[in-house]
Amino acid sequence: MLQALLFDVDGTLADTEKDGHRLAFNMAFKEAGLDWHWDEALYGDLLVVTGGKERMKYFVENYRPDYMHNKLTEEIAELQKRKTAFYTQLLSEGSIPLRSGVARLINEARAAGLRLAIVTTTTPENVTALLTHTLGKESIDWFEVIAAGDIVPAKKPAPDIYTYTLDKMKLQPHQCLAFEDSFNGIRSTNGACIPTLVTINDYTRDDDFTGAKLVLTDLGEPDAAMQVLSGNYDGHYVNLDGLRQLHAKGNI
């Protein structure tokens, strides 16, 4: 029986990457006097690495080795703090709305008594900022577990953050459904043996989603149909009854 919905954040709850995190990184770089600039194409390449600090380190190592020095870790940590501040500013300006169907499905799940969790590599501050500026500050308490950032050493695609969440909620993988958007995300849920629904975005539409039970363009709305890219789903938007039926049949 389906008991819990586990949500990734970036690219899943909202299209945060291209016009959110990327812009905030560039704002932090400019403020620090760095000549780094991540355009849309480069940022797409950098998304192979999860975690902001890890992404910056990968960028320096592979694109700007001239910036390698013994205090790089400390400088990256400070850049991450400033980037988070700029990201929160963008959220407060209403620049990053939730994706189609997300708010509706979360509210439907809450009304039905399903348990909810956030499972992400982004920082806890980014999670609370997104929730506060989209669903309201009270929504932070809707999620039984917010597993985020450095709460486990190995980030996605490792399964650690999902196994951590299952342990905290005292649930088995088959009692849950995860929502992801990327290759790294599906590798993480596959490793934790959690059935997964994928909603693609501009950066991940060509990813390999082997192991996903359902791949969609988005969750859809009653007046804005989603498109099913892989798998089977009866209906033109995702609702709780549909998820329960699929879960009960073993199709998701």
JOQUICOR-V250503 format. One record per residue. RES is the residue in one small letter. OMEGA is omega in whole degrees, 0 to 359 (NA if undefined). BURIAL is I if it has 16 or more other ideal C-beta (glycine too) atoms within 10 Angstrom, else O. Layout:
res=[RES | RES]
omega=[OMEGA | OMEGA]
burial=[BURIAL | BURIAL]
//
This chain:
res=[m | l | q | a | l | l | f | d | v | d | g | t | l | a | d | t | e | k | d | g | h | r | l | a | f | n | m | a | f | k | e | a | g | l | d | w | h | w | d | e | a | l | y | g | d | l | l | v | v | t | g | g | k | e | r | m | k | y | f | v | e | n | y | r | p | d | y | m | h | n | k | l | t | e | e | i | a | e | l | q | k | r | k | t | a | f | y | t | q | l | l | s | e | g | s | i | p | l | r | s | g | v | a | r | l | i | n | e | a | r | a | a | g | l | r | l | a | i | v | t | t | t | t | p | e | n | v | t | a | l | l | t | h | t | l | g | k | e | s | i | d | w | f | e | v | i | a | a | g | d | i | v | p | a | k | k | p | a | p | d | i | y | t | y | t | l | d | k | m | k | l | q | p | h | q | c | l | a | f | e | d | s | f | n | g | i | r | s | t | n | g | a | c | i | p | t | l | v | t | i | n | d | y | t | r | d | d | d | f | t | g | a | k | l | v | l | t | d | l | g | e | p | d | a | a | m | q | v | l | s | g | n | y | d | g | h | y | v | n | l | d | g | l | r | q | l | h | a | k | g | n | i]
omega=[180 | 183 | 186 | 173 | 183 | 187 | 161 | 183 | 188 | 182 | 182 | 175 | 182 | 175 | 188 | 193 | 189 | 186 | 177 | 182 | 181 | 179 | 181 | 175 | 182 | 177 | 178 | 179 | 181 | 179 | 182 | 179 | 179 | 179 | 177 | 174 | 181 | 175 | 186 | 181 | 180 | 181 | 176 | 177 | 183 | 181 | 173 | 179 | 178 | 181 | 183 | 180 | 179 | 180 | 178 | 179 | 178 | 179 | 181 | 182 | 188 | 184 | 182 | 181 | 177 | 179 | 179 | 176 | 189 | 178 | 183 | 182 | 179 | 180 | 178 | 178 | 179 | 176 | 179 | 178 | 181 | 178 | 179 | 178 | 179 | 178 | 178 | 177 | 179 | 178 | 182 | 179 | 179 | 185 | 187 | 179 | 174 | 179 | 181 | 174 | 186 | 182 | 180 | 183 | 179 | 180 | 178 | 179 | 178 | 181 | 181 | 178 | 176 | 178 | 184 | 176 | 173 | 181 | 191 | 175 | 179 | 185 | 175 | 180 | 178 | 179 | 182 | 178 | 179 | 181 | 182 | 187 | 177 | 182 | 182 | 184 | 182 | 183 | 178 | 182 | 178 | 185 | 183 | 178 | 168 | 180 | 189 | 172 | 186 | 183 | 170 | 183 | 184 | 181 | 176 | 19 | 174 | 181 | 192 | 185 | 175 | 178 | 174 | 181 | 178 | 180 | 180 | 183 | 181 | 180 | 173 | 182 | 184 | 177 | 187 | 169 | 179 | 177 | 183 | 182 | 191 | 176 | 178 | 179 | 181 | 174 | 180 | 180 | 175 | 180 | 179 | 178 | 181 | 175 | 190 | 172 | 181 | 168 | 185 | 170 | 185 | 182 | 188 | 187 | 180 | 180 | 175 | 182 | 176 | 181 | 177 | 179 | 181 | 177 | 185 | 172 | 179 | 180 | 177 | 176 | 178 | 180 | 179 | 187 | 173 | 174 | 177 | 182 | 178 | 182 | 183 | 177 | 178 | 181 | 182 | 170 | 184 | 172 | 186 | 178 | 179 | 178 | 180 | 180 | 180 | 180 | 182 | 179 | 183 | 181 | 180 | NA]
burial=[O | I | O | I | I | I | I | I | I | I | I | I | I | I | I | I | I | I | O | I | I | I | I | I | I | I | I | I | I | O | O | O | O | O | O | I | O | I | O | O | O | O | I | I | O | I | I | O | I | I | I | I | I | O | I | I | I | O | I | I | O | O | O | O | O | O | O | O | O | O | O | O | O | O | O | I | O | O | I | I | O | I | I | I | O | I | I | I | O | I | I | O | O | O | O | I | O | I | I | I | I | I | I | I | I | I | O | I | I | O | O | O | O | I | I | I | I | I | I | I | I | I | I | I | I | I | I | I | I | I | I | I | I | I | I | O | O | O | I | O | O | I | I | O | I | I | I | I | I | O | I | I | O | O | I | I | I | I | I | I | I | I | I | I | I | I | O | O | I | O | I | O | I | O | I | I | I | I | I | I | I | I | I | I | I | I | I | I | I | I | I | I | O | I | I | I | I | I | I | I | I | O | I | I | O | O | I | O | I | O | O | I | I | I | I | I | I | I | I | I | I | O | O | O | O | I | O | I | O | O | I | O | I | O | O | O | I | I | I | I | O | O | I | I | I | I | I | O | O | O | O | I]
//
